[in-house]
Amino acid sequence: MSLIVRVLLAGGVIYGGIFLVELLQGHVLWQALAGIGILAFSAALPLTREEHLLHEGEMIAVWSVILLFGLYAILKTGGIV
């Protein structure tokens, strides 16, 4: 296992713990659940052996970030957020 994969998994475990604490405290329930799901997906991505599946997962992650940033910008401009 390469150093990059180990660091990514360690970061996923740390952030997963933070989200778990938030989930248990009940402050940001849906955000914590979404964060745990996204972290599980992104941390498991490098463990795949199939190159096409890895590329597809990376593209889903990149476009999700781009679209969510655009949505945030629209909501911020409209005064909703």
HELIX and SHEET records of a PDB file:
HELIX    1   1 LEU A    3  GLN A   25  1                                  23    
HELIX    2   2 LEU A   29  ALA A   44  1                                  16    
HELIX    3   3 LEU A   45  LEU A   47  5                                   3    
HELIX    4   4 GLU A   51  THR A   77  1                                  27    
END                                                                             
